[in-house]
């Protein structure tokens, strides 16, 4: 019996690993893929349309100190986001868009809340 077990262990060690390190190679994304948000702070007019349209209350408006004074800008909680794209569709200057970035793994839940400076 012990010889049979040692034989199986030796066989398993000789085989190639069945798991791969992530990401070995990124898969190509479709044209309509929706990933993490991107904000152009220079063109944002602080209209809060994205905040009002968000069905999951993912977006909140926070004060940001800019060269033109303090403005209200969107802060996104990626953990709650449905990636429905309504915020992008309703944005008048088209400054809030969804990118193809899908790296959303975090170690701390607080890191899912992206301030306007983090969305650039």
Secondary structure, 3 states (H helix, E strand, C coil): CHHHHHHHHHHHHHCCCCCCCCCCCCCCCCCCCCCCEEECCCCCCCCCHHHHHCCCCCEEEEEEEECCEEEEEEEEECCCCCCCCHHHHHCCCCCEEECCCCCCCCCCHHHHEECHHHHC
